[in-house]
Amino acid sequence: RLCELGRLAIAYSGGVDSTLLLKVAVDTLGPENVLAITADSPVTTAAERERAAAMAQSMGAQHLIVPSSEFDEPDFVANPPDRCYVCKHIRFSQLRELAEARGFVHLADGTNVDDAGDYRPGLRAAEELGVLSPLRDAGLGKADIRQISRALGLPTADLPSFACLASRVPYGTPLSEATLRRIEAGEQVLAGLGLRQYRLRDHGD
């Protein structure tokens, strides 16, 4: 499937799924035909951005970290149940425009078949904007992706799954950068305790 596409831009978070996709794309198409783009947003942590940059560099992949403007959208800041749709529509639109300006017609993400079992309104945004999901199309679930990643020696193979920081705040509670930084700082404490899989939920006071 990747060979058919020829050139590919990838919405790259540095997580388990998108790292495998990037690795296989670079190996299959060559680094000159693959562009990894990481959205820099208040809903992501500094550690995630640093990991994405390090992983892309280790593969020799072209990598851009670009600002994402979902916080400029009142419908996102209000934190409704379809917040993820609003965010992904903004983000994928920006990434697609950036990719096309550099000659990359196709944009893909790391969605896998297991994602269909969760409440993920962002998948609708991806579908509307024509974002491809090669891992899902190949029938790969999270366990498959981890197994293949281990076989390829990727350090993300056993990386815990983490949703964006906005998911830690109850629907209907407006989002602020101060709240997200408080959550990020709290989760650094949890990580320092030796915990691997965790979520810190923020309920105001």
N, C-alpha and C positions, 0 to 999 in steps of 0.2 A: 504493500500500500504506500509506504514512504517513497519507494522508487517511482511509483506512478506520479507522485506529487512533484518530485524533482527538487524543489526548494521549499523550505518550511520555516515559518516563525513560530515560536513556542511561548505561550504565556507561562513563564517559569517562576515557580515559588521556591524552588530548592528542596521541596519535600520528596517523599518516596516516589510518588507517581510521575511527576514532571521530570525528576532526575533520570528515571529510567527512560522516559520518552526522549529526553535530550541526548542521552548516551547512545541509544540505538540510532537516532537520527544522524548524529555526528558520524558514527561508525558507518552508516549506510550511505549517506549522501555526501559526506565530507564537510569539514567545518566551514568552508566557504559558502555552502548552500543551506546553512542553518543559522538562525538568529534567535537567541534566547532573550526574552524581554521580561524584566522583573518590575512590577508596579511598586513604587515607594509610596506608602500611605500610612496614616496614623493607626490603621487597624492591623498593621504588621509590626513585628518586633525587630529591633536592631539585630538580634541574633539570627533571625530568618534571612534578612538581607545579606548579612555577612556570609552565612552558609551558602546562599545562592551564588554569590560572587565567587567564593572559593571553589565550589563544585564546577561551575562553568569554566573557570580558569584551568582547573585540573584536566578538563576534557579538551582544552584548546578551542572552546566554543566562543563565537562572537556573543557578547553579552552587553545588554544595556539595562541600566536601572533608571526608570523614568517616573516622574511624579504622577500620581493618580488623583483625580479631582473630585472624588465622590463626596468629600466634606463640603464642597460648594453647592451641593444639591440638598435643599430643605427636606425632600422626601426621604433621603437617606438619613440625615441627622435626626429626623423624628423617630427613627427606629421602628417602622411598622413590620408586621410579619413577613412582608415581601421585601424587606431591606436588602437581602442578598440579590434579588432580581435587579433592583435599582443600581446597586453597586456594580454588579457584573456587566450590566448594559453600558454603563459609563466606561468602565475599565476596558472591556473588550472593544468598544468603539474606538477608544484612544489607541489601544495597542494595534488594532487593525490598520488604522490610519498611518501610524508610525511605520508599521511593517511594509505597507504598500508603497510608502514614500521611498523605501530602500529596496524595492523590487521584489518583495516577498508577498505573493498573492494569497498564499494559504496561511491561516493562523490556526494553531491547535492548542489544546489544553490536556491536562493529565487525568481527565475523568475516566473512571473505570466502571465495570458493570455493577459493582456493589453500590455505587453512588445512587443508582436508581431506587434503592430501597429506603433512602432517607428523604426527609423533607428538604429539598434543595431547589428553591425557586430560581437560583442562578443558572440552573441547567436550561431553563426556558430562554433566558437571555442569550446563552451560547447558541442555542438552536436558531433563534431569530436572526442572529448575526452571522450565521454560517461558520461558526467555530468548529473545527474538526476534533474528534476524540479518538485517535488511533488505538489507544489501549482498550477502550470500550469496544470498538469495532472488532478488535482481535479476540474479544471474549475474555479478557483478563480481569480477574478480581484482585483484591488487595493481597491475598495470600500468594497468588501467582506472581504478582509484581515483586513481592518481597523475595520469593524464591529465585526469580530470574536475577534480581539485583544482587543477591548473595553470590550467585554463580558468576556474575560479572565483576565481583569484588567491589561493588559500590558501597561506600560507608553509610549511605542512607537506608540500606536494606532493613535494618531494625529500628529505624527512627520512629518514635511515637507519632501518632497522628495528632495534629493540632488544627483546630478551626481558627478563624480570624478573631481578633480581640473583641470585635463588636458582638460576637455571639455570646459573650460573658454577661451582657447587659440585658435585663428583661425587655421584651417587646413593649413599646410605648414609652419607655424611659429615654429621653433625648440623649444622644451621644455627644460627648465632648472629648477633646484631646486630653484634657486633664484626667478624666476618668480612665481612658485607655492607658495612659502612662502609669496610673496608680495600679491598674491590673497587671501591667507588664512588670512593674517593680515587685509586686506581690508574688507573681509566678517565678521570678528569679529566686526569691526566698525558698519557694517550694522545690525548685530544682536544686538549690544548695543543700536541701535536706536529703538529697539522694533519690527523690521521687522521679520516675520516668514518665508516667502518664498522669496528667492532672489537668484540672480546670479551676480557675479562681473566678467565682461568680460575684458580680458587684451589685449590691442592693442598696446603694446610697449609704445612709448612716446605719 
